[in-house]
Amino acid sequence: MQSRYFTTLLQFVLQDERYNTEMSTAKREFEQMAGPIFATDRGYDARINSFHNWYILDRTLRFNAKTPLTYFLEYNANSLSPSELGEYRALQENTHSVFQLSRLTRFHTHLVDLISGARFKVEGVEDTGTLDRGALFNARLFCHGGKYYLSNYFIMHPAEVTRQVRKRAKRLRKEQADPKQFLFRLLLYQSRWEQYKQMDVEAIYRLAE
């Protein structure tokens, strides 16, 4: 189940020029780090949504040095109810990581954050019900009212690199290092894996370097 607050915010940003004027430039920046996004790709929806999440939540706008989310909160501070404002502010505290599916129950998806080691019980199985136990993917989690919700994308990685990814994530956790570069590398490698299926997957996911 996805965060309805992020879904609403995404539509707002896509339609309002105050927030989306830098989107084309930002997309080029994102592709330099995460690989190209082609409309013909099988995973296009997931990759473009991954970009939208980064653009809204992480990237600062050049004209005011604020993320679109921060700008939205300031601009709408007086028009939103206190409860709505709190839920939109909660989007700032999202968990961006590479997750592994530990199990599914009737109403929940249980995930392990490989970078922090934390475990999460996520609302719903609509987007994860077809995944195998142990599935590995980049995503974000949002917390509303003490409950966790998945982002509108997850970038799936091949099972063959699970051991490598877990090892690298554990190293980052031990070093308390910023995981952003690692997460972008995973996106880049996944993009190459989708394009070059004939290649050895471990030759693409060069996580030891």
C-alpha positions in Angstrom: 0.0 0.0 0.0 1.3 3.4 -1.0 1.4 6.8 0.8 -1.7 8.7 -0.3 0.1 11.9 0.8 3.0 11.4 -1.5 0.6 10.5 -4.3 -1.2 13.7 -3.8 2.0 15.7 -3.6 3.4 14.1 -6.7 0.3 15.2 -8.8 0.6 18.7 -7.3 4.3 19.0 -8.2 3.8 17.6 -11.8 1.0 20.1 -12.5 2.4 23.3 -10.8 5.1 25.3 -12.6 6.4 26.6 -9.3 7.7 23.2 -8.5 8.4 21.5 -11.9 10.3 24.1 -13.9 13.6 22.3 -13.2 12.4 18.8 -13.8 14.0 18.4 -17.2 17.4 19.5 -15.9 17.0 17.4 -12.8 16.2 14.3 -14.9 19.5 14.7 -16.7 21.3 14.9 -13.4 19.5 11.8 -12.1 20.3 9.8 -15.2 24.0 10.7 -14.9 24.0 8.9 -11.5 21.3 6.2 -12.0 21.4 5.4 -15.7 19.1 6.5 -18.6 15.4 6.3 -18.3 13.8 5.1 -21.6 10.1 5.2 -22.1 10.3 1.9 -23.9 11.9 0.1 -21.0 10.0 -2.6 -19.2 10.8 -1.0 -15.9 10.0 2.6 -17.1 7.3 3.3 -14.5 9.5 2.2 -11.6 12.5 4.2 -12.8 10.6 7.4 -13.6 8.8 7.2 -10.2 12.2 6.7 -8.5 13.3 9.9 -10.2 10.2 11.7 -9.1 10.8 10.7 -5.5 14.3 11.9 -5.6 13.3 15.2 -7.3 10.6 16.0 -4.7 12.2 14.7 -1.5 16.0 15.1 -2.0 17.0 17.6 -4.7 17.0 21.3 -3.9 15.6 23.7 -6.4 18.2 26.1 -7.7 16.1 29.3 -7.3 15.4 28.8 -3.5 17.7 26.0 -2.3 14.7 24.1 -1.0 13.3 20.7 -2.0 9.9 20.8 -3.7 8.5 19.2 -0.5 9.9 21.9 1.7 8.7 24.6 -0.6 5.2 23.0 -0.7 5.1 22.9 3.1 6.0 26.5 3.4 3.7 27.7 0.7 0.7 25.8 2.0 1.3 26.1 5.7 -1.8 28.2 6.3 -4.1 26.4 3.9 -3.6 22.8 5.2 -5.1 21.6 8.5 -2.6 20.8 11.3 -3.1 17.1 10.8 -2.6 17.3 7.0 0.5 19.4 7.5 1.9 16.9 9.9 1.4 14.0 7.4 3.1 15.9 4.6 6.0 16.8 6.9 6.3 13.1 7.7 7.3 12.5 4.1 10.6 14.3 5.0 11.5 11.4 7.3 11.2 8.7 4.7 13.5 5.7 4.8 15.4 5.4 1.5 17.2 2.1 1.2 17.6 -1.3 -0.4 15.2 -3.8 1.2 14.8 -7.5 1.3 11.4 -9.2 1.6 11.4 -11.4 4.6 7.8 -12.6 4.5 4.2 -11.8 3.5 1.1 -12.1 5.7 -2.5 -11.5 4.7 -2.4 -7.8 5.2 1.3 -6.9 5.6 4.7 -7.0 3.9 7.6 -7.6 6.2 10.9 -6.1 5.0 14.5 -5.8 6.2 16.4 -2.6 5.6 19.8 -4.0 4.6 21.6 -0.8 5.3 20.3 -0.1 8.8 19.3 -3.6 9.7 15.9 -2.4 10.8 12.8 -4.5 10.2 9.5 -3.0 9.0 5.9 -4.2 8.8 4.5 -2.4 5.8 0.8 -2.0 5.2 -0.7 -4.1 2.4 0.5 -6.7 -0.1 -1.0 -5.2 -3.3 2.4 -4.3 -4.8 4.4 -7.1 -3.2 2.1 -10.2 -3.3 3.8 -11.7 -6.4 7.4 -11.3 -5.1 9.4 -14.3 -3.8 10.7 -14.4 -0.3 14.2 -12.8 -0.3 13.4 -10.4 -3.2 15.8 -7.5 -3.2 14.8 -3.9 -4.2 15.4 -0.2 -3.9 12.5 1.7 -2.5 11.3 4.2 0.1 9.1 3.8 3.1 6.8 6.5 4.6 5.4 6.5 8.1 1.9 7.9 8.8 0.3 7.4 12.1 2.8 4.8 13.2 2.2 2.7 10.1 4.6 2.2 7.2 3.7 2.5 3.5 5.8 1.7 0.4 6.8 4.3 -2.2 5.2 4.1 -5.7 8.2 2.2 -7.1 10.6 -0.5 -6.2 13.6 -1.3 -8.4 14.2 -5.1 -8.4 17.7 -6.6 -8.3 18.6 -10.1 -9.5 18.7 -12.8 -6.8 22.3 -13.7 -7.9 23.7 -10.5 -6.3 21.9 -10.8 -3.0 25.1 -11.9 -1.1 27.1 -9.0 -2.6 24.5 -6.4 -1.8 24.1 -7.6 1.8 27.8 -7.6 2.3 28.2 -4.1 1.0 25.2 -2.8 3.0 26.6 -4.4 6.1 29.9 -2.6 5.5 28.2 0.7 5.1 26.3 0.1 8.4 29.5 -0.7 10.2 31.2 2.4 8.8 28.1 4.6 9.4 28.7 5.9 5.9 26.2 7.9 3.8 24.4 5.3 1.6 23.3 7.7 -1.2 26.1 6.8 -3.6 25.6 3.1 -3.0 21.9 3.4 -3.7 22.5 5.3 -6.9 25.1 2.6 -8.0 22.5 -0.1 -7.5 20.1 1.9 -9.7 22.8 2.2 -12.3 23.7 -1.5 -12.2 20.1 -2.5 -12.4 19.6 -0.3 -15.5 22.6 -2.0 -17.2 21.3 -5.4 -16.2 18.0 -4.7 -17.8 19.7 -3.6 -21.0 22.4 -6.3 -21.2 20.7 -9.5 -20.2 23.3 -11.6 -22.1 26.0 -10.4 -19.7 27.1 -12.1 -16.5 25.1 -10.3 -13.8 28.1 -10.3 -11.4 30.1 -8.5 -14.1 27.5 -5.7 -14.0 27.1 -5.4 -10.3 30.7 -4.6 -9.4 30.1 -3.9 -5.8 33.6 -4.9 -4.6 35.1 -1.9 -6.4 
